[in-house]
Amino acid sequence: MLDEPDDGTGVRPEVLRGDLRRILLESLPAGTIRWDHKVTGVRALGGGRHELTFAHGPTVTTDLLVGADGAWSRIRPLLSNAQPRYTGITFVENYLRDADERHPAAAKAVGDGALFAVAPGKGVLAHREAGGVLHSYIALATPQEWMSGAVTAERVAAEFDGWAPELTALITDGDTAPVLRPINALPIGHRWDRVPGVTLLGDAAHLMSPFAGEGANLAMFDGSELGRAIAAHPGDVEAALTAYEQALFPRSERFAVESAANLDLMFGADAPAGLLTLLTGGERN
Ligand SMILES: Cc1cc2nc3c(=O)[nH]c(=O)nc-3n(C[C@H](O)[C@H](O)[C@H](O)COP(=O)(O)OP(=O)(O)OC[C@H]3O[C@@H](n4cnc5c(N)ncnc54)[C@H](O)[C@@H]3O)c2cc1C
């Protein structure tokens, strides 16, 4: 067990996704976000302008289009032919609630922070969330076809036969049906040539496996850097986008390399030795 006291000065603070989302939404003037506007089509009009079509019918024309629409971005094809590819790892997501009372052995194993129990090709990753919730990702190196059948907790648990019961409880004792999360990634070093009037941020630009723990950080950082670039180049969107992308590409590549390397460390042939080295700050091979 690695015990690091949390005195609030750590460099990797955690926040629940829902809380962070609420804080960000509350920082915006009412009406800034138009909900229920699913983009179904996008068309270049020339001169940096684009026409967006929404599922419920209307269209809008943009002077600046920012694709912040995640892994399966509708905007990305304007800039790049790259497609996310399956990394070979699937997560099965599970929640155990009121864990201290109802699942004390699992709660003790996870402790106050995070638990990583990894072996070649598989692992149990869990962390404690506010309110006594244990949130787990059960990781499996598996072909995508494995997911086509019904994936039940029992079927997942069968892959962990012989593992400690307080770990398999994180698979079998879930309060919700297990949710499959295949892990996809864009090619490392994904970039594009400048196309007038459009850019990408976050997963749309640099989807990577979550093993660098930076996906949400990068998406927010990209957004703030894009805002700063636009402010620094008043009246010249192209100069702003050029400056933004010149910094975006190497930054994204650095973290994509790290997340791919960490995937190998966690589930590669010498697991868990590589992860231990990573967490204890030792030299990596
Ligand atoms: C299993 C798993 C665990 C992860 N854990 C962590 C973690 O612990 N920490 C971390 O930092 N990162 C984590 N990540 C990565 C993180 O979730 C992403 O990097 C982050 O959410 C990217 O933010 P984004 O805004 O770019 O994309 P998203 O969060 O995917 O947001 C895209 C938005 O675009 C909207 N959208 C999509 N298509 C359309 C359309 N056609 N029209 C209109 N709107 C559309 C979606 O509804 C969504 O609101 C994890 C990822 C996975 C898969």
The ligand as an SDF file (V2000), in Angstrom:
LIG
                    3D

 53 58  0  0  0  0  0  0  0  0999 V2000
  -13.6200    4.7320  -18.8320 C   0  0  0  0  0  0  0  0  0  0  0  0
  -12.9980    6.0900  -18.8600 C   0  0  0  0  0  0  0  0  0  0  0  0
  -12.5000    6.6530  -17.6970 C   0  0  0  0  0  0  0  0  0  0  0  0
  -11.9250    7.9190  -17.7100 C   0  0  0  0  0  0  0  0  0  0  0  0
  -11.4430    8.4460  -16.5450 N   0  0  0  0  0  0  0  0  0  0  0  0
  -10.8700    9.6540  -16.5620 C   0  0  0  0  0  0  0  0  0  0  0  0
  -10.3550   10.2430  -15.3700 C   0  0  0  0  0  0  0  0  0  0  0  0
  -10.4430    9.6520  -14.2990 O   0  0  0  0  0  0  0  0  0  0  0  0
   -9.7850   11.4750  -15.4480 N   0  0  0  0  0  0  0  0  0  0  0  0
   -9.6970   12.1580  -16.6350 C   0  0  0  0  0  0  0  0  0  0  0  0
   -9.1750   13.2840  -16.6580 O   0  0  0  0  0  0  0  0  0  0  0  0
  -10.1760   11.6510  -17.7710 N   0  0  0  0  0  0  0  0  0  0  0  0
  -10.7640   10.4240  -17.7640 C   0  0  0  0  0  0  0  0  0  0  0  0
  -11.2500    9.9040  -18.9180 N   0  0  0  0  0  0  0  0  0  0  0  0
  -11.1490   10.6890  -20.1540 C   0  0  0  0  0  0  0  0  0  0  0  0
  -12.1730   11.8250  -20.1420 C   0  0  0  0  0  0  0  0  0  0  0  0
  -13.4750   11.3030  -19.9200 O   0  0  0  0  0  0  0  0  0  0  0  0
  -12.1590   12.5580  -21.4910 C   0  0  0  0  0  0  0  0  0  0  0  0
  -10.8310   12.8130  -21.9010 O   0  0  0  0  0  0  0  0  0  0  0  0
  -12.9040   13.8860  -21.3880 C   0  0  0  0  0  0  0  0  0  0  0  0
  -14.2670   13.6590  -21.0420 O   0  0  0  0  0  0  0  0  0  0  0  0
  -12.8410   14.6280  -22.7280 C   0  0  0  0  0  0  0  0  0  0  0  0
  -13.6350   15.7590  -22.6750 O   0  0  0  0  0  0  0  0  0  0  0  0
  -14.2770   16.3370  -24.0070 P   0  0  0  0  0  0  0  0  0  0  0  0
  -15.0630   17.5310  -23.5540 O   0  0  0  0  0  0  0  0  0  0  0  0
  -13.2290   16.5250  -25.0470 O   0  0  0  0  0  0  0  0  0  0  0  0
  -15.2380   15.2060  -24.5710 O   0  0  0  0  0  0  0  0  0  0  0  0
  -16.5630   14.6030  -23.8980 P   0  0  0  0  0  0  0  0  0  0  0  0
  -16.4780   14.6040  -22.4180 O   0  0  0  0  0  0  0  0  0  0  0  0
  -16.8090   13.3150  -24.6150 O   0  0  0  0  0  0  0  0  0  0  0  0
  -17.6890   15.6640  -24.3050 O   0  0  0  0  0  0  0  0  0  0  0  0
  -18.1290   15.7800  -25.6390 C   0  0  0  0  0  0  0  0  0  0  0  0
  -19.4900   16.4390  -25.6320 C   0  0  0  0  0  0  0  0  0  0  0  0
  -19.9120   16.5980  -26.9910 O   0  0  0  0  0  0  0  0  0  0  0  0
  -21.2600   16.2060  -27.0890 C   0  0  0  0  0  0  0  0  0  0  0  0
  -21.5110   15.7230  -28.4570 N   0  0  0  0  0  0  0  0  0  0  0  0
  -20.9960   14.6260  -29.0640 C   0  0  0  0  0  0  0  0  0  0  0  0
  -21.4690   14.5100  -30.3110 N   0  0  0  0  0  0  0  0  0  0  0  0
  -22.2930   15.5640  -30.4930 C   0  0  0  0  0  0  0  0  0  0  0  0
  -23.1100   16.0010  -31.5880 C   0  0  0  0  0  0  0  0  0  0  0  0
  -23.1530   15.3190  -32.7530 N   0  0  0  0  0  0  0  0  0  0  0  0
  -23.8410   17.1370  -31.4400 N   0  0  0  0  0  0  0  0  0  0  0  0
  -23.7990   17.8350  -30.2920 C   0  0  0  0  0  0  0  0  0  0  0  0
  -23.0570   17.4800  -29.2170 N   0  0  0  0  0  0  0  0  0  0  0  0
  -22.3180   16.3470  -29.3230 C   0  0  0  0  0  0  0  0  0  0  0  0
  -21.4350   15.0810  -26.0630 C   0  0  0  0  0  0  0  0  0  0  0  0
  -22.7960   14.9530  -25.6960 O   0  0  0  0  0  0  0  0  0  0  0  0
  -20.5650   15.5950  -24.9180 C   0  0  0  0  0  0  0  0  0  0  0  0
  -21.2920   16.4480  -24.0660 O   0  0  0  0  0  0  0  0  0  0  0  0
  -11.8360    8.6400  -18.9250 C   0  0  0  0  0  0  0  0  0  0  0  0
  -12.3460    8.0840  -20.0990 C   0  0  0  0  0  0  0  0  0  0  0  0
  -12.9120    6.8150  -20.0720 C   0  0  0  0  0  0  0  0  0  0  0  0
  -13.4600    6.2150  -21.3620 C   0  0  0  0  0  0  0  0  0  0  0  0
  1  2  1  0
  2  3  1  0
  2 52  2  0
  3  4  2  0
  4  5  1  0
  4 50  1  0
  5  6  2  0
  6  7  1  0
  6 13  1  0
  7  8  2  0
  7  9  1  0
  9 10  1  0
 10 11  2  0
 10 12  1  0
 12 13  2  0
 13 14  1  0
 14 15  1  0
 14 50  1  0
 15 16  1  0
 16 17  1  0
 16 18  1  0
 18 19  1  0
 18 20  1  0
 20 21  1  0
 20 22  1  0
 22 23  1  0
 23 24  1  0
 24 25  2  0
 24 26  1  0
 24 27  1  0
 27 28  1  0
 28 29  2  0
 28 30  1  0
 28 31  1  0
 31 32  1  0
 32 33  1  0
 33 34  1  0
 33 48  1  0
 34 35  1  0
 35 36  1  0
 35 46  1  0
 36 37  1  0
 36 45  1  0
 37 38  2  0
 38 39  1  0
 39 40  1  0
 39 45  2  0
 40 41  1  0
 40 42  2  0
 42 43  1  0
 43 44  2  0
 44 45  1  0
 46 47  1  0
 46 48  1  0
 48 49  1  0
 50 51  2  0
 51 52  1  0
 52 53  1  0
M  END
$$$$
